[in-house]
Amino acid sequence: MTFCLRCASLILVAVLIVAAPRPSCARQTTADDWISETAVPTLSAQLSTHPRFKGESVRVVVFVDGKPAPLSNALAISFRDELADAIIAVPGIRISPPVSRDNDIDCAVNDAHYYVGLQISRTGKERFRIDLRALDLEDQAWVAGFDPIWEGSLSRSQQRAFDKPGADASFLGERSVPFSVSESDMIAASLARELGCASLRQMTGQYLVLLDDNSDLAAPLDGIAELISNNLAAGQSLQFTSDPDRANAVLTGKAHSIDADLHQYWATVAPLDPGSELPALNASTYVRTGTARVSRTQIPPPQNVLLSSTRLTGSNGAGACNSDRKTCVTMQVRTSEDAIVFFLNHQVNHGLVRLSGPGCRPQTDARVVRAHETISQPLPLFTLMPDATSRSTEWSASPDADTYYAIAVNDSKAAHILSRHLQKLPQRCSAAVRFGLEGEKLENWMSVFAQTMTQWRSHVDWQAIRVRNVY
């Protein structure tokens, strides 16, 4: 009986060992696998089967802070390209801008009805999150059903790509992603497409166009108007003639200098008769000529993400602004760990200054921020126009827009050294313009600043927001 009891006990122990849950050996899904195995199938299924997308055009983008972003990072751009390539082959999906290899102009998909794409954000020191999202442009609301989320760690090469600035080529020609002057064929094709679609939308009559011989004679943009006319003639959206007596409209091209080597190029088809019922057709794009020197100091990208959130927002209430006004714009920052934060402002045509509170203390204004706490810095702005802000990934000695910087430091020695160097900047503590460092003095200051930021790179984070208020 004792033997049987012992056998029963051993059998029970063996059963318990076999039945015990084993440690899971399942590996975490990588970001690459999630894109190909989850994001692409989900996006393809939604776009091809959901009734709301039937007959609508979509544009694949990168989202940053919930908005389509022409500028983001190289990793997000590569994932965006993978999504775009995957859904092009899905029947029934209309992609904007259209992919065309001939002279046909498809204006039906010129404007997207939906933006679909990814948003990549850092959630911790080495943790990241990727969201698949879709934005209804008419309703300005997120589309339900795009729920997949990936969270985890990136490979070293992916982290380097995440830290490397990247531009979305589908925004090429917009101010933040201008054409290069060497891309004259692409410039002409883009403008010809806009003009061709504009001509097809009007119902008044037909254009017989003469090319203005005096268009864009100034290098390096000379000849683009002729290329535009060639594209339009090949696409048969506009008819051209070399006989001035037969023409009823003229095509002109002109480049307007915006800032340094940045130009806005306008192509116009205008009726020759001022009393004509034919409307003028206009198209424009941005081009960087590379003919002017823009001074830039290489400030290294941060290795440690301390600023988990940075944005500009309107504020009101007592104490919110550095003036008697009740409303102003503030820069709100949130840190992922305890840090000291400094704020700078590079004013167009007035130089670089440091920002401080209404007390205007002579010492550098260093703000102590606890982990996951949000603080606000009043800015010398009272209003913020729609779409006036954009992210900047570089420091320029001659920026083309007012730029506001937040610098976070998590090391006391680094903060002390940086504070002493920032002390050399003129202080701005009100809405009044304060002349800051410019020219050679600024170049010398930024040279030392770059060395300091490089030395303490693992303890410093910075973010910049450009503001261009157009009234």
ROVEXVO-124186 format. One line per 8 residues: number of its first residue (from 1); for each residue y negated, x, z negated of N, C-alpha, C. Coordinates in steps of 0.05 Angstrom, whole numbers. Each point is the difference from the previous one (the first is absolute). Example, Ala and Ser with C-alpha at 12.3 -4.5 7.8 and 13.67 -1.06 7.14 Angstrom:
2
1	114 264 -156 -24 -18 0 -24 18 0; -21 -7 14 -24 16 -1 -22 -15 -14 .
END
This chain:
471
1	24 17 0 -24 -17 0 -25 17 0; 1 22 -16 -23 19 -1 -5 12 27; 22 7 14 -3 11 27 -13 -19 19; 8 -25 -2 -11 -21 18 -30 -4 -6; -7 0 -26 -28 -3 -7 -17 23 11; 13 25 -2 -15 23 10 -3 -2 30; 21 -9 14 -2 -3 29 -21 -20 8; 0 -22 -16 -20 -21 6 -28 10 -4 .
9	-4 17 -21 -26 11 -5 -9 18 23; 18 17 10 -6 19 22 -7 -16 25; 16 -21 5 -5 -16 24 -27 -13 -2; -7 -10 -24 -26 -13 -3 -23 20 4; 3 24 -10 -20 21 4 -3 7 29; 22 2 14 0 6 29 -14 -22 16; 6 -25 -8 -13 -22 14 -30 0 -4; -8 6 -25 -29 1 -6 -14 23 16 .
17	14 23 2 -12 22 15 -3 -7 29; 21 -13 12 -2 -7 28 -21 -21 5; -2 -19 -19 -19 -22 3 -29 7 -6; -3 23 -14 -27 8 -7 -17 6 25; -25 -8 -1 -17 5 23 -5 30 5; 2 8 25 -5 28 6 -29 5 7; -9 25 -5 -28 6 8 -4 -3 30; -22 -12 7 -6 -5 28 -6 26 14 .
25	12 4 24 -5 24 16 -18 -6 24; -10 -25 0 -16 -8 23 -26 16 1; -6 11 22 -25 16 3 -23 -18 6; -24 9 -6 -24 -15 6 -4 0 30; -9 -23 11 -6 -2 28 -25 17 6; 2 17 20 -23 16 7 -21 -17 15; -24 10 1 -21 -15 14 7 -3 30; 11 21 12 8 -1 28 21 -22 5 .
33	20 -1 -18 21 -20 3 -11 -28 -4; -18 -3 -19 -12 -26 -6 -15 -10 24; -15 17 14 -15 -8 23 19 -10 22; 21 16 6 18 -8 22 19 -22 -7; 9 -2 -26 21 -19 -7 -11 -26 -12; -25 1 -10 -12 -24 -13 -25 -9 14; -20 18 2 -26 -8 10 2 -9 30; 12 16 16 2 -7 29 15 -26 5 .
41	24 -3 -12 14 -26 5 -15 -24 -11; -13 3 -24 -15 -22 -11 -23 -8 18; -15 20 9 -23 -5 17 8 -12 27; 21 11 12 10 -11 26 9 -29 -3; 15 -6 -22 10 -27 -4 -23 -20 -4; -20 8 -17 -22 -18 -5 -17 -6 25; -6 21 15 -17 -3 24 14 -15 22; 27 2 2 14 -13 22 10 -28 -6 .
49	2 -7 -26 11 -26 -7 -20 -19 -14; -20 11 -13 -19 -17 -15 -18 -15 20; -2 -27 -3 -16 -15 20 -30 8 1; -11 10 -22 -28 6 0 -7 24 18; 19 16 7 -5 24 17 5 -6 30; 10 -24 6 7 -7 28 -26 1 17; 0 16 21 -22 1 18 -24 15 -11; 1 11 -24 -22 14 -12 3 30 4 .
57	-22 15 0 1 29 2 -3 13 -27; 14 22 -4 -1 14 -25 -7 29 5; -12 12 -20 -7 28 1 12 15 -24; 14 21 5 13 15 -21 -20 21 -11; -5 -1 -26 -21 17 -12 10 12 -26; -16 17 -11 4 10 -27 -21 -13 -18; 9 -11 -23 -19 -12 -19 -7 20 -22; -25 1 -7 -9 15 -22 -18 -18 -17 .
65	7 -3 -25 -15 -18 -18 -1 -28 12; 21 -8 14 2 -27 10 -15 -5 26; -11 21 13 -15 -2 24 12 17 22; -1 -8 25 9 17 22 -16 25 0; 13 23 3 -14 26 -3 4 17 24; -22 7 14 2 19 22 8 28 -9; -9 7 -25 6 26 -12 17 -4 -25; 23 13 -1 16 -1 -24 13 27 -4 .
73	27 2 4 13 25 -4 23 3 21; 9 24 4 19 5 22 27 -14 -5; 8 -3 -25 25 -14 -5 -2 -30 7; -21 -13 -8 -4 -28 6 -1 -4 30; -14 18 15 -2 -3 29 27 3 13; 17 18 -10 27 4 12 17 -25 -4; -2 -12 -24 15 -25 -5 -11 -23 17; -27 -1 3 -12 -20 17 11 2 28 .
81	1 24 11 10 5 27 29 -9 3; 16 5 -21 28 -8 1 2 -30 0; -16 -14 -15 0 -29 0 -8 -11 28; -22 12 11 -10 -10 25 21 4 22; 12 24 1 20 6 20 24 -19 -2; 7 -8 -25 24 -17 -4 -5 -29 10; -24 -10 -5 -5 -29 7 -9 -4 29; -7 22 14 -8 -3 28 24 -11 16 .
89	24 8 -8 24 -8 15 10 -28 -8; -12 -13 -20 9 -26 -9 -12 -22 19; 17 -16 12 -10 -21 18 -19 -19 -14; -21 -9 15 -18 -20 -10 -23 10 -18; -1 26 -6 -21 10 -17 -22 12 18; -24 -8 -5 -23 10 16 -15 20 -17; -2 25 11 -13 22 -14 -28 4 9; -19 3 -19 -28 6 6 -7 26 -14 .
97	-13 19 13 -7 1 29 24 1 17; -1 -11 24 24 -1 18 8 28 10; 26 3 3 10 25 12 4 -5 30; -16 14 16 1 -4 29 2 26 15; 16 1 20 3 24 16 -9 -5 29; -14 -21 5 -10 -5 27 -29 -9 -2; -11 -10 22 -28 -7 0 -5 -29 -8; 21 -15 -7 -4 -28 -8 -15 -1 -27 .
105	-18 -19 -2 -14 -4 -26 9 -26 -12; 12 2 -23 9 -24 -15 -19 -5 -22; -19 -19 5 -21 -6 -20 10 -20 -21; 23 -12 5 10 -20 -19 7 12 -27; 6 26 0 8 13 -25 -21 20 -9; -25 -4 10 -21 18 -7 -7 -1 -29; 1 -23 -12 -7 -3 -29 25 -9 -15; 6 15 -21 23 -7 -16 -5 -24 -18 .
113	20 -16 -4 -1 -23 -19 10 8 -27; 18 20 -1 11 10 -25 1 30 0; -5 11 -24 4 28 -5 26 2 -17; 19 17 9 24 5 -16 2 30 -4; 12 7 -22 2 29 -5 8 7 -28; -5 25 -7 9 11 -26 -24 9 -16; 3 -1 -26 -19 13 -18 16 18 -19; -8 26 0 13 20 -17 -19 7 -22 .
121	9 -2 -25 -18 7 -22 16 17 -20; -14 17 -14 12 17 -21 -2 -15 -26; 23 -3 -14 1 -15 -25 2 18 -24; 7 25 4 2 19 -22 -2 28 11; 7 20 -16 -3 28 8 17 5 25; 24 -9 0 18 4 23 13 -25 9; -12 -23 -6 11 -26 7 -18 -14 20; 12 -14 20 -14 -12 21 11 -29 5 .
129	-17 -16 13 8 -27 6 -9 -6 29; 18 -14 14 -6 -8 28 3 -31 1; -21 -13 9 1 -29 4 -1 -7 29; 17 -19 8 -2 -12 27 -17 -25 -1; -21 -1 16 -19 -22 -2 -8 -11 27; -10 -25 0 -10 -12 24 -25 -16 -7; -22 4 15 -25 -13 -6 -7 -19 23; -5 -26 -7 -10 -20 19 -30 4 2 .
137	-9 9 24 -29 6 3 -17 -25 -1; 10 -22 10 -16 -25 0 -4 -10 -28; 22 -1 -15 -1 -11 -28 -9 22 -20; 1 26 9 -5 22 -18 17 -2 -25; 26 -4 5 19 -3 -22 26 14 7; 14 9 -21 26 13 4 21 -21 8; 18 8 18 21 -18 9 24 2 -19; 10 -23 -9 23 0 -17 25 8 15 .
145	19 12 -14 25 7 13 3 30 6; -22 14 -3 0 29 3 1 13 -28; 23 -1 -12 3 7 -28 12 28 -5; 13 13 19 14 25 -6 -19 21 -12; 9 13 -21 -15 21 -13 19 23 -5; -8 24 6 15 24 -8 -15 16 -21; 15 9 -20 -12 17 -21 18 24 -5; -11 23 -2 16 23 -5 -16 26 5 .
153	15 22 4 -11 26 4 2 8 30; -21 13 9 0 10 27 11 29 1; 10 8 23 8 28 3 -24 17 0; 4 26 -2 -23 19 0 -16 -2 26; 14 -1 22 -13 -2 26 -16 -26 2; 11 -22 -10 -14 -26 0 -24 1 -18; 2 13 -23 -24 2 -17 -22 16 13; 8 21 15 -21 16 15 -12 -18 21 .
161	16 -16 13 -11 -18 21 -18 -21 -13; 7 -9 -24 -16 -20 -14 -28 12 -7; 0 26 -6 -25 13 -8 -17 8 25; 12 -1 23 -14 8 25 -14 -23 13; -26 1 5 -14 -22 13 12 -6 27; 0 -26 7 11 -8 26 -17 -23 11; -2 0 27 -16 -21 14 18 -17 16; -4 -27 -1 15 -19 16 -11 -1 28 .
169	16 9 19 -9 2 28 -6 -28 12; 11 -21 -12 -6 -27 11 -29 -8 -5; -14 15 -18 -29 -5 -5 -17 19 16; 12 15 18 -15 20 15 -24 -13 15; -23 13 -3 -24 -11 11 -18 -13 -20; 10 -6 -24 -17 -11 -21 -14 23 -14; -20 -6 -16 -17 21 -11 15 20 -17; 19 -9 -15 15 18 -18 21 16 15 .
177	8 -9 24 20 14 16 -11 3 29; -21 16 4 -12 1 26 17 15 21; -5 -6 25 13 16 21 -11 28 0; 15 19 11 -10 27 6 -11 -1 28; -20 17 5 -12 0 27 20 9 21; 21 14 -8 21 9 18 18 -23 9; -2 -23 -13 16 -24 6 -15 -19 18; -14 11 20 -18 -17 17 16 -22 15 .
185	25 7 7 17 -21 14 6 -23 -18; 6 6 -26 6 -22 -19 -25 -15 -7; -23 14 -2 -25 -14 -5 -6 -20 22; 3 9 25 -6 -17 23 19 -24 1; 26 5 -5 20 -22 0 -6 -21 -21; -8 9 -24 -6 -18 -21 -25 -17 6; -21 12 10 -24 -15 7 4 -18 24; 16 9 19 6 -17 24 15 -25 -9 .
193	18 4 -19 15 -23 -9 -18 -21 -14; -18 10 -16 -19 -19 -13 -18 -14 20; -10 15 20 -17 -13 20 16 -19 17; 25 8 7 16 -17 17 7 -27 -14; 6 2 -26 6 -25 -15 -25 -17 -2; -23 13 -5 -25 -15 -2 -7 -15 27; 6 13 22 -6 -12 26 19 -24 5; 25 2 -9 19 -21 4 -6 -24 -17 .
201	-14 4 -22 -6 -22 -18 -24 -17 9; -18 12 17 -23 -15 8 7 -16 25; -13 -24 3 7 -19 22 -24 -5 18; -21 16 -1 -24 -5 15 2 7 29; 11 23 6 2 9 28 15 26 1; -3 14 23 14 26 4 -20 22 2; 9 23 -11 -17 24 1 8 17 24; -20 11 14 5 21 20 -17 23 -10 .
209	13 21 -10 -13 20 -17 -6 25 16; -23 11 -6 -8 26 10 -2 19 -23; 12 25 4 -1 20 -21 -27 13 0; -14 1 -23 -26 13 -3 4 30 2; -12 12 20 2 29 4 -12 16 -23; -17 -12 -15 -15 14 -22 14 -3 -27; 24 -11 0 14 -4 -26 11 26 -11; -1 2 -26 12 22 -16 0 27 15 .
217	-24 8 9 -1 26 13 1 24 -19; -6 -6 -26 -1 22 -20 29 8 -8; 5 26 1 26 10 -10 1 -4 -30; 23 -2 -12 27 2 12 12 -28 7; -16 -21 0 11 -27 5 -6 -9 29; -8 19 17 -6 -8 27 26 -7 15; -2 -20 17 23 -8 16 17 -22 -11; -5 -9 -25 16 -20 -12 -4 -27 14 .
225	-25 -6 8 -6 -25 13 16 -3 26; 2 23 15 15 -1 25 30 -5 -6; 10 12 -21 28 -5 -8 4 -29 -7; -19 -12 -14 2 -28 -7 1 -17 25; -17 6 19 0 -16 25 27 3 15; 12 24 -1 26 4 13 21 -17 -13; 0 -1 -27 19 -16 -15 -3 -30 6; -25 -9 0 -6 -28 6 9 -8 28 .
233	-6 17 19 7 -5 28 31 -1 3; 14 18 -14 29 1 2 12 -25 -12; -12 -10 -22 10 -24 -13 -9 -26 13; -18 2 20 -9 -23 15 -13 -22 -17; -10 9 -24 -14 -20 -17 -30 -2 8; -10 21 14 -27 0 10 0 12 28; -17 -10 18 -2 10 27 -24 19 2; 4 23 13 -21 20 3 -8 4 29 .
241	-25 8 3 -11 6 27 -18 24 -2; -2 14 22 -19 23 2 -25 -8 15; -2 -25 8 -23 -11 15 -19 -14 -19; -23 11 -5 -19 -13 -19 -9 -28 9; 0 -5 27 -8 -26 10 20 -22 -7; 25 8 -3 21 -20 -6 4 -5 -30; -7 20 -16 6 -1 -29 -18 -21 -14; 12 -13 -20 -16 -18 -17 0 9 -29 .
249	13 23 -5 1 10 -28 2 31 2; -6 13 -22 1 29 -1 14 9 -26; 17 20 3 14 12 -23 -14 25 -9; -8 0 -26 -14 23 -11 15 10 -25; -2 25 -6 12 11 -24 -19 19 -14; -1 -2 -26 -19 16 -15 11 6 -28; -4 25 -8 9 9 -26 -24 2 -19; 3 -12 -24 -21 1 -20 9 17 -23 .
257	-16 20 -8 7 17 -22 -2 -15 -27; 22 1 -15 1 -13 -26 -5 19 -23; 15 22 0 -3 20 -20 14 26 9; -14 22 -1 11 26 7 13 -3 28; 27 4 1 14 -1 26 13 -27 5; -7 -21 -16 12 -26 4 -19 -17 18; 12 -12 21 -16 -17 18 14 -27 3; -17 -20 5 10 -27 8 -5 -3 30 .
265	21 -4 15 -3 -2 29 1 -30 8; -21 -8 15 -2 -28 9 4 -1 30; 16 -18 9 3 -7 28 -9 -28 4; -17 -5 20 -12 -26 4 1 -7 30; 9 -25 5 -2 -11 27 -21 -22 -2; -23 5 13 -23 -18 -2 -8 -11 28; -7 -25 2 -8 -11 26 -26 13 9; -2 5 26 -24 12 11 -24 -19 0 .
273	6 -26 3 -21 -21 1 -5 -9 -29; -23 4 -11 -6 -9 -27 5 -30 -4; -2 -16 21 3 -29 -2 29 -9 5; 18 19 3 28 -7 6 13 -14 -24; 19 -18 6 15 -14 -20 23 18 -11; 6 21 14 21 18 -9 -8 14 -26; 17 -1 -21 -7 13 -25 5 30 2; -14 16 -15 5 28 -2 26 5 -16 .
281	16 19 9 25 7 -13 -4 27 -14; 9 2 -25 -4 25 -15 26 8 -13; 4 26 -2 22 12 -15 -9 26 -12; 10 7 -23 -8 25 -13 23 13 -14; -3 26 -5 20 15 -15 -13 24 -12; 13 12 -19 -11 24 -13 14 25 10; -16 21 5 10 25 11 -11 24 -16; 17 18 -7 -10 25 -13 0 22 21 .
289	-23 11 5 -3 19 22 8 29 -8; -3 6 -26 6 27 -9 -21 20 8; -24 -10 8 -21 19 9 -19 8 -23; 2 -14 -23 -17 7 -22 17 10 -23; -10 18 -15 15 11 -23 -4 -17 -24; 22 -9 -12 -1 -15 -25 12 17 -21; -16 8 -20 9 18 -20 19 -14 -19; 24 12 -4 19 -12 -19 11 23 -17 .
297	2 -5 -26 13 19 -18 27 -11 -7; 20 17 2 28 -9 -5 5 -3 -30; -3 -24 -10 7 -6 -27 29 -9 0; 18 13 -15 29 -6 2 6 -28 -9; 20 -13 13 9 -26 -9 13 3 -28; -3 -20 -17 11 3 -27 30 0 0; 12 14 -20 28 0 -4 9 -19 -21; -18 -7 -18 6 -18 -22 -16 -25 3 .
305	13 -23 2 -14 -25 4 -8 -12 -27; -26 4 -7 -11 -11 -25 -15 -26 4; -12 -3 24 -16 -24 6 19 -20 14; 10 -19 -16 19 -19 12 -15 -22 15; -26 -3 -4 -15 -21 14 -29 8 0; -13 -2 24 -29 5 3 -11 -20 19; -21 -15 -8 -12 -20 18 -29 -5 -7; -15 -10 19 -27 -9 -6 -1 -30 -2 .
313	-15 -10 -19 -1 -29 -5 -27 -8 -11; -7 -24 4 -25 -11 -12 3 -5 -30; -21 6 -15 1 -4 -29 -25 -15 -9; 2 -14 -22 -24 -13 -11 3 -1 -31; -21 -6 -13 0 -1 -29 -15 23 -12; -8 -3 -25 -16 20 -13 16 26 -3; -13 22 7 12 26 -3 17 9 23; 4 -18 20 18 8 22 -14 18 20 .
321	-27 -2 1 -15 15 21 -20 19 -13; -7 21 15 -19 20 -9 -29 -9 7; -6 -25 -4 -27 -10 6 -4 -27 -14; -23 -12 5 -6 -26 -12 14 -23 15; 10 7 24 14 -21 16 25 -9 -14; 7 -26 4 24 -11 -12 25 5 16; -3 7 26 23 5 17 -3 27 13; 23 12 5 0 26 14 29 5 10 .
329	4 22 12 27 9 9 9 22 -18; 25 -2 -8 12 21 -18 25 11 13; 5 25 -7 25 13 8 20 -2 -23; 21 -15 4 20 -4 -21 24 18 5; 8 15 -20 23 18 2 20 -6 -23; 25 4 6 21 -4 -19 18 25 1; 7 11 -23 15 25 -1 29 -6 -9; 18 17 9 28 -3 -8 7 14 -26 .
337	-19 17 -9 4 13 -26 -28 7 -11; -1 10 -25 -25 7 -12 -14 21 18; -26 -4 5 -14 19 17 -30 -2 -5; -14 20 11 -29 1 0 -9 -4 28; -20 -18 4 -8 -8 27 -29 6 5; -6 12 23 -28 5 8 -6 -15 26; -25 -7 4 -8 -15 24 -22 15 15; 3 2 26 -20 13 17 -8 -19 23 .
345	-23 6 12 -11 -16 22 -12 19 21; 11 -1 24 -13 16 22 -16 -20 17; -26 3 -2 -19 -17 14 -5 10 28; 1 -17 20 -6 8 27 -29 10 1; -4 23 10 -27 13 4 -13 7 -27; 13 -3 -22 -13 6 -26 18 18 -18; 24 7 9 16 19 -15 18 -11 -21; 14 18 -13 20 -6 -20 -12 0 -28 .
353	6 -21 -16 -9 -3 -28 23 -8 -17; -4 3 -26 20 -11 -19 -12 -25 -12; 17 -20 -6 -8 -25 -10 3 -1 -31; -18 -14 -13 2 -3 -29 -10 -27 -8; 1 -6 -25 -7 -26 -11 -30 -3 -3; -9 -23 -9 -29 -6 -3 -14 18 -19; 14 14 -18 -13 18 -19 -10 25 13; 10 7 24 -9 24 14 2 25 -17 .
361	22 3 -14 4 24 -16 2 24 19; -12 23 -8 0 24 17 28 11 5; 18 -4 -20 27 11 3 16 -17 21; 20 13 12 18 -14 18 13 -24 -13; -1 -23 12 11 -24 -11 30 0 4; 15 6 -21 30 0 1 10 -24 -15; 15 -17 15 11 -25 -11 29 4 -9; 6 -5 -25 27 2 -10 14 -26 5 .
369	23 1 14 15 -24 7 28 2 -10; 9 -22 -14 28 0 -10 19 -9 22; 25 6 -2 20 -7 20 -1 -30 5; 0 -7 26 1 -28 9 -25 -16 -7; -22 14 -8 -25 -13 -6 -18 1 25; -16 -21 4 -19 -1 22 -28 3 -10; -16 18 13 -28 3 -7 -17 -5 25; -25 -6 -5 -19 -6 22 -24 19 -1 .
377	-7 11 23 -24 16 2 -20 -14 17; -24 -7 -11 -20 -13 16 -9 18 23; -3 -11 24 -10 15 23 -28 -9 8; -14 17 14 -28 -8 9 1 -19 23; 16 -21 -2 3 -20 21 -2 -28 -14; -14 -18 14 -2 -27 -11 16 -20 15; 7 6 25 16 -17 16 21 16 16; 21 -13 8 21 13 16 7 -19 22 .
385	-6 8 25 5 -17 23 30 -1 6; 10 -21 13 28 -1 7 8 23 18; 24 11 -5 11 23 16 -19 24 -1; -15 3 -21 -19 23 -1 13 25 -11; 24 -2 -12 12 22 -13 24 10 15; 6 26 -3 24 12 12 7 24 -17; 26 6 -1 10 23 -15 -6 26 16; -5 21 -15 -4 27 12 20 19 -12 .
393	11 17 17 20 19 -9 -10 29 1; -25 3 5 -11 27 2 -28 1 -12; -9 24 -7 -27 6 -10 -16 11 23; -23 -10 6 -16 9 22 -27 9 -11; -11 22 11 -26 9 -8 -22 -17 13; 8 -15 20 -20 -17 14 13 -27 7; 6 -17 -19 14 -25 5 -18 -19 16; 14 -19 15 -15 -19 16 -5 -26 -14 .
401	8 -2 -26 -4 -24 -16 -2 8 -29; -14 -16 -16 -1 5 -29 29 0 -11; 6 21 -15 28 3 -10 0 3 -30; 18 -14 -13 2 0 -29 28 12 -8; -1 19 -18 24 14 -8 7 -5 -30; 26 -3 -5 10 -1 -28 19 24 -3; -5 16 -20 17 24 -6 12 -3 -27; 27 1 -2 14 -3 -25 14 26 -7 .
409	-1 8 -26 12 25 -9 16 -6 -26; 24 11 -1 17 -5 -24 4 25 -17; -16 21 5 2 25 -15 -28 6 -11; -2 5 -26 -26 3 -13 -14 25 10; 15 22 4 -13 25 10 -11 -4 29; 17 -13 16 -9 -6 28 -25 -18 0; 0 -20 -18 -23 -18 -2 -25 14 -8; 3 20 -19 -24 15 -9 -11 17 22 .
417	18 14 15 -9 17 23 -13 -17 21; 12 -23 7 -11 -17 21 -27 -12 -9; -2 -8 -25 -24 -11 -10 -24 19 2; 5 26 -6 -21 20 2 -9 3 29; 18 -2 19 -8 3 28 -15 -25 10; 9 -24 -9 -13 -24 8 -28 -2 -12; -4 14 -22 -27 1 -13 -21 11 19; 8 16 20 -19 12 18 -10 -20 21 .
425	12 -23 2 -9 -21 18 -24 -15 -12; -19 -8 16 -21 -18 -10 12 -26 -9; -13 -12 -20 11 -24 -12 -13 -25 11; 16 -21 5 -11 -26 9 10 -21 -20; -19 -14 -12 7 -19 -21 -14 -27 5; -11 -4 24 -14 -25 6 3 -5 30; -10 -23 9 1 -7 28 -19 17 17; -19 13 -12 -18 17 15 14 24 12 .
433	-7 7 25 12 23 13 -7 25 -15; 20 17 -4 -4 26 -13 9 21 19; -17 19 7 7 20 19 21 19 -12; 23 2 14 22 16 -10 2 26 15; 23 14 -4 4 25 14 6 -5 29; -13 17 17 4 -2 29 1 28 12; 8 2 25 -1 25 15 16 22 -12; -12 24 0 14 24 -10 7 -2 -29 .
441	-18 -12 -17 6 -3 -28 24 -17 -5; 3 -22 16 23 -17 -2 25 14 8; -1 15 22 23 15 10 10 20 -22; -19 14 -13 8 19 -21 12 -15 -23; -12 -23 -8 11 -15 -22 28 -10 6; 4 -10 24 26 -11 8 21 22 2; -8 24 7 19 22 2 12 6 -28; -17 1 -21 10 4 -27 16 -24 -9 .
449	-9 -24 7 13 -25 -7 29 0 12; 3 8 25 26 0 13 19 20 -14; -11 23 -9 17 19 -14 9 -11 -27; -18 -14 -14 7 -12 -25 21 -22 3; -4 -17 20 20 -22 5 27 11 8; 0 22 15 25 13 8 14 12 -25; -15 13 -17 12 13 -23 13 -21 -19; -13 -23 -3 10 -20 -19 11 -24 15 .
457	11 5 23 9 -22 18 20 -18 -13; 18 11 -17 21 -17 -12 -11 -17 -23; -25 4 -7 -12 -15 -23 -23 -18 9; -6 0 26 -24 -14 10 8 -20 22; -13 -23 -1 3 -20 22 -28 -9 8; -3 -7 25 -26 -10 9 4 -21 22; -18 -19 1 -1 -20 21 -29 -5 8; -3 -7 26 -27 -4 10 -2 -26 16 .
465	-22 -14 -2 -5 -24 15 -27 2 14; 0 -4 27 -24 0 16 -12 -28 1; -26 -2 0 -13 -26 1 -21 0 23; 3 -18 18 -20 -3 22 -8 -29 0; -22 -7 -14 -10 -27 0 -16 -5 25; 8 -19 16 -14 -7 25 -10 -29 -4; -26 -3 0 -12 -26 -6 -8 -14 26 .
END
